[in-house]
Structure formats: C-alpha cells, structure tokens
C-alpha cells in the first residue's frame, strides 16, 4: 500500500532511498526489538519512539528528520489513508529534537546551495522532495513552523540569498510575511519571493 501511494505520487525507488523513506508496522516491533537490544523502555518513551511503552508510529509513511550535520534525531509519520488521525505525527520535542533549530534536507542541500548561490525555503517534506525530483536540489523546509533565528543562522552559513517558496494559501502568505520581517531585521541575506499562484501548495 505504501509503495502504491508513493508510485502514485511519482516517487520511485531512487527517491525512496535518497530521502530514506520507510514504513512503520501495525504492531510493537520497534519497541520489542530495541528493548531486546538493551535499550530501556523509559528511554524510548523519552526520545519519542514509543508512548506508554508501545510503538508511537503505526501504519505510517516515515520521514527521518536529521540535524544540521545529517544525524537522524526524530521522525515524522504520515498516514496514507483517510481517517480521524492527524495527517502527520512528529517526534515530540526532546533534548535532541528541537524543531525550530532544524531545516529538513539541510545536510544534503547545502552542497547544491553552494553551487546555486542561493537557498529555497519551503514549508514541508513533500515540497522539498517534489522540487528535488524536478531538478531543484537547493531546497530546505522549515517543517510547518515559523522561521526562527536558529534556522536563519544555519542558512547564513551556506548562502547569501534566500528564496521563500511557502504555500500560496493564506497561511503561507502570512508565514512569508513573517519570514520577510525577520530576515529583513535580523539578517544580511538577500531575499526573494517565489509566488505560488491560485492558493496552491
């Protein structure tokens, strides 16, 4: 089912491997495996892999989330069927995983950014993946949060110019406006806006 979902979105095996996409099973396999390897269940609860001593993620497409150096420190799981569950389930904030300090795909995109001389900031994982599939390799995502100073500092380390490509809906327009204000006041980077028409994402 997961492979069919990805194929319908034109995500092939190369992209699956590049972005390390995975699948969470509908059982307690992860917690069972890690406790057998000697990791205490309290630690699994603490870092957000389990909740109430059971696996946190069930039947979800899994996106690993990396720190700026490329180490996996969290996950986001997306349901691929309709239901009452939240579309995305993210690792809770931990000592390792602080969403406002991260940028999705940063550790891979930074090489392309140095070549293109600019970085494109988007909202979500699928935005970055879709752009990458179209040949745009210098994209990162703020993962649905308002742009933070920590994220701006990380962008300044790799680029002198940022292009904002948030969704074209009202929320995206408001997020773009906030990002412009913050970048204008707190950063010397050049700013450009990629306007997404017709309120599309």
C-alpha atoms as one frame of an Amber mdcrd trajectory, in Angstrom:
protein
   0.000   0.000   0.000   2.816   2.397   0.887   4.672   1.668  -2.352   1.478
   2.183  -4.360   0.902   5.506  -2.608   4.436   6.630  -3.451   4.221   5.409
  -7.030   1.005   7.407  -7.479   2.993  10.475  -6.445   5.790   9.524  -8.899
   8.188   8.759  -6.065  10.438   5.973  -7.307  12.981   3.712  -5.631  15.801
   6.208  -6.138  13.878   8.916  -4.289  12.839   6.494  -1.530  16.489   5.643
  -0.919  17.722   9.228  -1.263  15.311  10.514   1.369  15.442   7.304   3.455
  11.662   6.904   3.467  10.285   3.998   5.465   7.183   2.402   6.870   6.023
   1.744  10.423   4.276  -1.560  11.018   0.982  -2.047  12.807   2.478  -3.778
  15.812   5.036  -3.246  18.566   8.083  -4.432  16.629  10.298  -1.412  17.173
   9.933  -1.244  20.945  10.299  -5.029  21.217  13.448  -5.008  19.091  15.127
  -2.133  20.914  14.336  -3.413  24.401  15.805  -6.790  23.415  18.936  -4.920
  22.371  19.148  -3.455  25.858  17.578  -0.027  25.461  15.276   0.754  28.412
  11.663   1.433  27.516  11.793   4.667  29.545  14.450   5.940  27.134  12.312
   5.017  24.107   9.420   6.931  25.659  11.704   9.875  26.384  13.051  10.214
  22.833   9.645   9.778  21.224   9.916   6.329  19.642   7.289   4.907  21.940
   4.443   6.125  24.103   3.013   4.272  27.045   5.642   1.584  26.407   4.256
   0.851  22.928   5.395   1.946  19.476   4.327   5.514  18.744   4.077   5.101
  14.977   1.674   2.626  13.363   0.936   2.254   9.640   2.626   5.489   8.649
   4.989   6.550   5.917   8.117   7.554   7.800  10.313  10.579   7.113  13.544
  10.618   9.135  14.449  14.077  10.433  18.135  14.975  10.617  20.115  17.568
  12.493  22.212  20.025  10.508  25.056  17.502  10.383  22.908  14.698   8.979
  22.268  12.623  12.113  18.738  11.230  12.499  17.221  12.760  15.632  13.488
  12.423  15.012  10.741  11.268  12.692   7.557  12.392  11.061   4.985   9.755
  10.158   2.292  10.386   7.545  -0.918   8.403   7.252  -1.766   7.374   3.693
  -5.406   6.519   4.286  -8.305   8.760   5.213  -9.280   8.798   8.858  -9.597
  10.864  12.008  -5.904  10.712  12.845  -3.638  13.687  12.275  -2.086  13.517
   8.811   1.411  13.893  10.293   2.704  12.669  13.645   6.021  14.227  14.632
   8.530  13.281  17.279   7.865  15.365  20.360  10.422  17.938  21.442  13.349
  16.241  23.176  16.868  17.218  24.184  17.962  16.115  20.699  14.965  17.093
  18.598  14.031  20.766  18.624  12.028  21.566  15.521  12.820  25.286  15.478
  16.544  24.563  15.157  16.223  22.230  12.184  15.719  22.527   8.451  14.582
  19.477   6.519  17.128  18.343   3.875  19.718  20.936   5.003  22.547  18.405
   5.326  22.089  17.300   1.704  21.031  20.596   0.103  23.994  22.618   1.334
  26.268  21.367  -1.446  23.724  22.386  -4.114  23.252  25.710  -2.333  26.956
  26.491  -2.631  26.725  25.891  -6.393  23.484  27.827  -6.978  24.488  30.634
  -4.576  21.012  30.653  -3.040  18.725  28.502  -0.933  14.982  27.967  -1.366
  12.990  27.579   1.830   9.691  25.696   1.626   7.098  24.507   4.123   7.139
  20.720   4.108   8.867  17.454   3.267   6.901  16.715   0.111   7.599  20.228
  -1.210  11.329  19.584  -0.953  11.063  16.064  -2.384   8.889  17.166  -5.326
  11.274  20.022  -6.109  14.275  17.667  -5.895  12.580  15.302  -8.340  12.177
  18.235 -10.748  15.880  19.037 -10.549  15.740  21.731  -7.852  18.286  20.447
  -5.345  18.828  23.527  -3.179  15.559  23.363  -1.228  15.062  23.028   2.515
  11.912  23.108   4.632  11.043  24.755   7.924   8.561  21.910   8.508   5.453
  23.980   9.046   6.883  26.232  11.743   7.508  29.947  11.552  11.075  30.735
  10.544  13.340  31.062  13.589  16.638  32.826  14.251  18.339  29.432  14.671
  17.199  28.467  11.180  18.302  31.813   9.745  21.738  31.399  11.332  22.034
  27.971   9.691  21.037  29.418   6.296  23.562  32.239   6.608  26.343  29.673
   6.942  25.696  28.328   3.448  24.128  31.137   1.422  23.982  34.892   0.867
  20.481  34.758  -0.604  17.251  33.057   0.425  14.207  32.459  -1.776  10.956
  31.979   0.138   8.569  29.500  -1.505   5.844  28.922   1.057   2.383  27.713
   0.071   0.085  30.089  -1.770  -2.773  29.831   0.727  -3.497  32.442   3.386
  -1.393  30.666   5.996   1.528  30.504   3.582   1.208  34.181   2.715   1.201
  35.103   6.407   4.234  32.862   7.029   6.014  34.537   4.107   5.301  37.979
   5.553   6.667  36.952   8.965   9.769  35.453   7.354  10.417  38.651   5.376
  10.158  40.762   8.535  12.539  38.521  10.460  15.059  38.225   7.627  14.957
  41.966   6.915  15.600  42.878  10.532  17.969  40.113  11.591  19.915  39.022
   8.516  22.081  40.452   5.744  20.965  37.790   3.254  19.247  38.888   0.079
  15.549  37.951  -0.045  13.396  36.920  -2.979   9.843  35.588  -3.023   8.638
  32.741  -5.228   4.917  33.376  -5.541   2.753  30.234  -5.716  -0.431  31.133
  -7.663  -4.068  30.281  -7.005  -3.536  29.471  -3.324  -1.768  26.238  -4.283
   0.867  24.404  -2.281
